[in-house]
Amino acid sequence: MPNDYLIGTGIYDVTGPAAELGMMGMASIDQKTEGIQSRLFARAFIVGDQSSGKRIIILSADIWSCTQAVKTEVVKRLKNIYGDVYTIDNVLLSGTHTHSGPGGYSHYALYNLSILGFDKQNFECIVGGMVEAIKRAHENLAPGKIFINMGEIKDCGNNRSPDAYENNPPEEKAKYSGNTDNEMLLIKFVKNDGKEVGCVNWYPIHPTNRGNKNRLITGDNKGFASYLFEKEKGTDLNDKETFIAAFANSNCGDISGNIKYGVPDLIHDFIHMQEFGRKQFNKAKEIYDSANIQLFGEVDYRHTHVDMSNVQIEGTTNRTYPAALGASMFAGSTEDSTSEFGITEGIKATATGDFPIEKQNIILQAITILSGLLTGFKVPGLLSDEMKKGHGYKPIVLAQGLTEPYPLSPEVLPLQIIRIGNLVLLGIPAEFTTMAGRRLRNTILQFLQNSGINYLALATYANAYSGYVTTKEEYDTQNYEGASTHFGPYTLMAYQQEFSKMAIAMKDRKMVPAGPIPRDLSSKQTTLQTGVVADTQPWPWIPFGSVQTDVDSFYRAGTTAKVIFWGGHPKNNLRTLGTYLEVQRKENNKWITVFTDSDPCTIYKWNRDFVANSKITIIWDIPLDTEPGEYRICNYGDSKNIDGKINMYQGASSVFKVGEAIAINEITFKNSYGKQVEIWFYHPNDFLRWIAYDKHILTPNEKYSWKIPSGWGRVQVRFTGPGKWKTISGGESVIITAEGNIENTA
């Protein structure tokens, strides 16, 4: 008979500073937060074995990756609360790998470099949020069942490094239907009273649809998938126990949704994020509803630390080496962003392990020469022949594993295996490519055969972060992923070997050594970031929360309402589990909140005005199914006095009406201006008006119809001549009057 477990789930906010903090993932110093499109959350699941008393925690957060600093501090705080119930061994903390969240929460300088240092506020937000999510899950523990199911998603990510994948052995590739893993594995949590309390799934895709020009905080496609699932289930963050849906990541190292459409352009990226998020949600909901196979068996776990800079591959002369980055790493993932340095992928070392002369790049030379100055660390001037030979085809630009007084990235890494009955999870502190993940999965399943294991998931971005892991064959092509594989061409073999030892120990019911102790760098952190000194008002008589630019009096569903407030800096108060905005509807003379900054149909946008003034732009993309009626948009914030005192304020727009949508996808124009007018069309979410989608020259008295692209519903139009902007919805008619005014009617 399948057995019941103790199960508990919990969720908490980990959004972080919404302004002037560098984002993690794209390593772009210019990409700093400027607002929120959807909040970030940590989702925790606790499973306890009622026979042995053993427990495990699985936590997935809408962040780039868990870091060693975060894992260490979370476990430390859990120990202060629960003693030895939750330890470094049985707690698995992972990130979804969104590239649109604030950074600065690692203790290793390589990952804080583009952020300009460690950010204590964001670190505390993430650590505190994870602990609170776990506390909620602990308080919700009760007997229940866990069901498992799997399903395949079509057209949800492509291999962004197909030439590297093709370098794998033909006989190995022949075992698989393609160069991506399309299968989602999901587990479903149901209390014995029938209450469904959550699910977590693992599926490999990079959450990079928003690109490196985006400055709004969002969980990207995985965060959007969670939002859709939880919205359908009526999730309420204020409830003691509520349904949570975590969309965790797997071996997505070479998988991206941007292959289908090209580098994100700030015009279509929100729609593309929705597409890939919705595909994950649809499949998750389908296999969740049909999940009827119950997990059974014991709860168990193994954990160790391994010095990945020096792992001897048993039975060979091969080993890993101290971490280093190759030239092609600085090209970036060219499918997800445009290289800021003009560097291409595929740059290979010479036979002596040196940089090829014909590929010399002044930017890479500068990084190599000035890396010590850029990082503040002592960087080796000359690399040994052994080091260069050990990294094979990688021409080393930065040997971050050899810097002093300590490496710029971690080399002592946590490896973890968690067992829930016939399911095994591997906690992996890196990002694996498709084939690297397949090899590791097959290796571990081979060692666990005949021990009751039917399912295995790769939980990547877990407990720490140490770059990429490719196969040896993929490494040799030196694409971005291979150049970003820190410990050389035999890194994957080292992971296979060390995880196998743990799997055998688990199968034989033996313990594993704790391994070397990671460095404690908590006292070594510095920052070049500046805090908020004080907020000022544009004029003494204009209070914080005042409206600068108000809403129109009427909007149709499917259009966009926008209001601009004078406000304070969002770093003054992260409003954790709260909101910077509310869209409210009037019902029986009461204002009822219908949307907050957790809903992706809203945008909270911050901009600095003059020296210390803050302009807060709140945008509401009015859903097509919005109930007609009276609405208003509210802004909540906090201002800081010169003496450091924080004061809360709130403001509200004028009341406006929302009417029913018009399901017509064309706009008609008539030019009565008497002069030629150029009309330029921009995507409704291109708030920077970055790239025009289309343009047309209206001659005097010309009538012209323009079809709105599918999925837009409205368009931003610039009228060159009158010099005006207007957001126009489908079905409207626009007249450019003799005076140059823009009049539009439904």
SULSUL-V697382 format. One record per backbone hydrogen bond with DSSP energy under -0.5 kcal/mol. NH is the residue of the N-H (numbers start at 1). CO is the residue of the C=O. E is the energy in kcal/mol with one decimal. If there is no record, write none. Layout:
<<NH/CO/E> <NH/CO/E>>
This chain:
<<5/144/-2.9> <6/48/-2.4> <7/5/-0.6> <7/142/-2.8> <8/46/-1.7> <10/44/-2.1> <12/42/-1.9> <14/40/-2.6> <20/33/-2.4> <23/31/-2.6> <24/101/-2.3> <29/27/-0.6> <31/28/-1.2> <32/30/-1.4> <33/21/-2.6> <34/215/-3.3> <35/18/-0.6> <36/604/-2.4> <37/217/-2.7> <38/217/-1.9> <42/12/-3.0> <43/60/-2.5> <44/10/-3.3> <45/58/-2.4> <46/8/-2.9> <47/56/-2.2> <48/6/-2.8> <49/54/-3.3> <50/48/-0.7> <53/49/-2.3> <56/47/-2.3> <57/90/-2.5> <58/45/-2.8> <59/92/-2.5> <60/43/-2.2> <61/94/-2.3> <62/41/-2.1> <63/61/-2.5> <66/461/-1.7> <71/67/-2.6> <72/68/-2.7> <73/69/-2.0> <74/70/-2.7> <75/71/-2.4> <76/72/-2.0> <77/73/-2.2> <78/74/-2.3> <79/75/-2.3> <80/76/-1.5> <81/77/-1.1> <82/78/-3.6> <83/79/-1.8> <85/82/-1.0> <87/85/-0.5> <91/87/-0.8> <92/57/-2.5> <92/90/-0.6> <93/91/-0.6> <94/59/-2.6> <95/461/-1.5> <96/61/-2.4> <97/63/-2.9> <98/63/-0.7> <99/207/-1.5> <102/15/-0.5> <103/22/-2.8> <110/408/-2.2> <111/108/-1.2> <112/108/-0.5> <112/109/-0.8> <113/109/-0.9> <116/112/-0.9> <116/113/-0.9> <117/112/-2.5> <118/526/-2.3> <119/104/-3.3> <120/118/-0.6> <123/119/-2.2> <124/120/-2.5> <125/121/-1.9> <126/122/-2.5> <127/123/-2.8> <128/124/-2.8> <129/125/-2.1> <130/126/-2.4> <131/127/-2.4> <132/128/-2.3> <133/129/-2.3> <134/130/-2.3> <135/131/-2.6> <136/132/-2.2> <137/133/-2.1> <138/134/-2.8> <139/135/-2.4> <140/136/-1.2> <141/138/-1.4> <142/7/-1.7> <144/5/-2.8> <145/190/-3.2> <147/188/-2.3> <148/293/-2.8> <149/186/-2.2> <151/184/-1.9> <153/182/-2.8> <158/256/-2.6> <160/158/-0.5> <160/254/-3.0> <161/254/-0.6> <162/159/-0.5> <164/161/-0.5> <165/161/-2.0> <166/162/-2.5> <167/163/-0.6> <167/164/-1.0> <168/165/-2.0> <172/169/-0.7> <173/169/-2.3> <174/170/-2.0> <175/172/-1.4> <176/173/-1.8> <182/180/-0.7> <184/151/-3.5> <185/202/-1.6> <186/149/-2.8> <187/200/-2.4> <188/147/-2.9> <189/198/-3.0> <190/145/-2.6> <190/188/-0.5> <191/195/-3.1> <192/143/-2.2> <194/191/-2.1> <197/189/-2.0> <197/195/-0.6> <198/189/-1.0> <199/244/-1.9> <200/187/-1.8> <201/246/-2.1> <202/185/-2.3> <203/248/-1.6> <205/203/-0.7> <206/255/-1.5> <208/206/-1.9> <211/208/-1.0> <214/210/-0.5> <214/211/-0.5> <217/35/-2.7> <218/100/-1.8> <222/219/-0.6> <223/219/-2.0> <224/220/-2.6> <225/221/-2.0> <226/222/-2.1> <227/223/-2.2> <228/224/-2.4> <229/225/-2.2> <230/226/-2.8> <231/227/-2.5> <232/228/-2.0> <233/229/-1.6> <234/231/-1.0> <235/230/-2.8> <239/236/-1.8> <244/197/-1.0> <246/199/-2.6> <248/201/-2.3> <248/246/-0.7> <252/250/-2.4> <253/432/-3.1> <255/252/-2.4> <256/158/-2.4> <257/206/-0.6> <259/256/-0.6> <260/257/-1.0> <262/258/-3.2> <272/268/-2.3> <273/269/-2.5> <274/270/-2.2> <275/271/-2.2> <276/272/-2.3> <277/273/-2.2> <278/274/-2.9> <279/275/-2.0> <280/276/-1.5> <281/277/-2.4> <282/278/-3.1> <283/279/-1.9> <284/280/-2.6> <285/281/-3.1> <286/282/-2.0> <287/283/-2.7> <288/284/-2.2> <289/285/-2.5> <290/286/-1.3> <291/288/-1.1> <292/290/-0.5> <293/148/-0.8> <294/292/-0.7> <295/146/-3.1> <300/419/-1.9> <302/417/-2.4> <304/415/-2.3> <305/514/-1.4> <306/413/-2.5> <308/306/-1.3> <308/411/-2.7> <310/307/-1.6> <312/310/-0.6> <313/311/-0.5> <313/318/-2.5> <314/312/-0.8> <316/313/-1.7> <320/311/-1.4> <321/487/-1.7> <324/486/-1.6> <325/398/-2.8> <326/483/-2.4> <327/395/-1.1> <329/326/-1.2> <330/326/-0.6> <330/327/-1.4> <331/328/-1.3> <332/329/-1.3> <334/332/-1.3> <336/333/-1.8> <337/333/-1.7> <346/478/-1.9> <347/478/-0.5> <348/346/-0.7> <349/393/-2.4> <350/354/-2.5> <353/350/-2.1> <356/348/-0.5> <359/356/-1.5> <360/357/-1.7> <365/361/-2.6> <366/362/-2.1> <367/363/-2.3> <368/364/-2.4> <369/365/-2.6> <370/366/-3.2> <371/367/-1.1> <374/370/-2.8> <375/371/-2.1> <376/372/-2.3> <378/404/-2.9> <379/377/-0.6> <388/384/-2.2> <389/385/-2.9> <390/386/-2.5> <391/387/-1.3> <392/389/-1.6> <394/391/-2.1> <395/347/-0.5> <395/393/-0.7> <396/353/-0.5> <396/394/-0.9> <397/325/-2.9> <398/325/-1.4> <400/398/-1.3> <401/323/-2.7> <402/399/-2.0> <403/400/-0.6> <404/378/-2.3> <408/400/-2.4> <413/306/-2.8> <413/411/-0.8> <415/304/-2.9> <416/427/-1.3> <417/302/-2.8> <418/425/-2.6> <419/300/-3.2> <420/423/-2.7> <421/298/-2.9> <423/420/-1.7> <424/455/-1.9> <425/418/-3.0> <426/457/-2.2> <427/416/-2.8> <427/425/-0.6> <428/426/-0.8> <428/459/-2.8> <430/428/-0.9> <431/467/-2.2> <432/430/-0.5> <433/469/-2.0> <437/433/-2.5> <438/434/-2.0> <439/435/-2.4> <440/436/-2.2> <441/437/-2.7> <442/438/-2.6> <443/439/-2.3> <444/440/-2.3> <445/441/-2.5> <446/442/-1.9> <447/443/-1.5> <448/444/-1.6> <449/445/-0.6> <449/446/-0.7> <451/448/-1.5> <453/448/-0.7> <454/422/-2.2> <454/452/-0.6> <455/422/-2.1> <457/424/-2.3> <459/426/-2.3> <459/457/-0.8> <460/249/-0.9> <460/458/-1.1> <461/430/-1.5> <462/428/-2.6> <463/93/-2.9> <466/429/-0.9> <468/484/-2.0> <469/431/-1.9> <475/471/-2.7> <476/472/-1.7> <477/474/-1.1> <478/474/-0.6> <478/475/-1.5> <479/474/-0.5> <483/479/-2.7> <484/480/-1.1> <485/482/-1.4> <486/466/-0.5> <486/484/-0.9> <488/485/-1.1> <489/390/-0.6> <491/488/-1.5> <492/470/-0.5> <494/490/-1.9> <495/491/-2.2> <496/492/-2.9> <497/493/-2.4> <498/494/-2.7> <499/495/-2.6> <500/496/-1.7> <501/497/-1.6> <502/498/-1.4> <503/499/-2.4> <504/500/-2.7> <505/501/-2.0> <506/502/-2.4> <507/503/-2.6> <508/504/-2.6> <509/506/-1.1> <510/505/-3.4> <521/519/-0.8> <524/521/-1.9> <525/522/-0.6> <528/116/-3.2> <529/116/-0.6> <533/531/-0.7> <535/640/-2.7> <536/612/-1.8> <542/539/-2.3> <543/541/-0.7> <545/566/-3.7> <546/543/-1.6> <548/564/-3.5> <549/564/-1.4> <555/657/-2.3> <557/659/-2.5> <558/622/-2.2> <559/556/-1.8> <561/620/-2.5> <563/618/-2.1> <564/549/-2.6> <565/616/-3.2> <566/546/-2.7> <567/565/-0.6> <567/614/-2.8> <572/569/-1.8> <573/570/-1.1> <578/575/-2.6> <582/634/-1.7> <583/595/-2.5> <584/582/-0.6> <584/632/-2.7> <585/592/-2.9> <586/630/-2.3> <587/585/-0.5> <587/590/-3.4> <590/587/-1.5> <592/585/-3.0> <592/590/-0.6> <594/583/-3.2> <595/583/-1.5> <597/581/-0.6> <599/596/-1.5> <602/599/-2.1> <603/619/-2.2> <604/36/-2.6> <605/603/-0.6> <605/617/-2.8> <606/34/-2.7> <607/615/-1.9> <609/613/-3.1> <613/609/-1.6> <614/567/-0.8> <615/607/-3.2> <616/565/-2.7> <616/614/-0.6> <617/605/-3.0> <617/615/-0.6> <618/563/-2.8> <618/616/-0.6> <619/603/-2.3> <619/617/-0.5> <620/561/-3.0> <621/601/-3.1> <621/619/-0.5> <622/559/-2.2> <622/620/-1.1> <626/623/-1.8> <629/658/-1.7> <631/656/-3.2> <632/584/-1.8> <634/582/-3.1> <635/651/-2.7> <636/580/-2.5> <637/649/-2.1> <639/647/-2.9> <641/645/-3.0> <644/641/-2.0> <647/639/-3.0> <649/637/-2.6> <651/635/-2.4> <653/633/-2.6> <656/631/-2.6> <657/553/-2.3> <658/629/-2.5> <659/555/-2.7> <663/661/-0.6> <664/662/-2.0> <667/706/-2.4> <668/732/-1.7> <669/704/-3.4> <670/734/-1.8> <671/702/-2.1> <672/670/-0.9> <672/736/-2.1> <677/698/-2.5> <678/720/-1.8> <679/696/-3.2> <680/678/-0.5> <680/718/-2.4> <681/694/-3.2> <682/716/-3.0> <686/683/-1.7> <687/685/-1.9> <689/686/-1.7> <693/681/-3.0> <694/681/-1.2> <696/679/-2.3> <698/677/-3.6> <698/696/-0.7> <699/697/-0.7> <701/671/-2.7> <702/699/-2.2> <704/669/-2.4> <706/667/-2.8> <708/665/-3.1> <712/709/-1.9> <713/709/-0.6> <715/728/-2.3> <716/682/-2.6> <717/726/-3.0> <718/680/-2.5> <719/717/-0.5> <719/724/-3.4> <720/678/-2.9> <720/718/-0.8> <721/719/-0.6> <723/719/-1.6> <724/719/-1.5> <726/717/-2.1> <728/715/-2.8> <728/726/-0.6> <730/713/-1.8> <731/666/-2.8> <732/729/-1.5> <733/745/-2.8> <734/668/-3.2> <735/743/-3.2> <736/670/-2.7> <737/735/-0.8> <737/741/-2.4> <740/737/-1.7> <743/735/-2.6> <743/741/-0.6> <745/733/-2.2>>
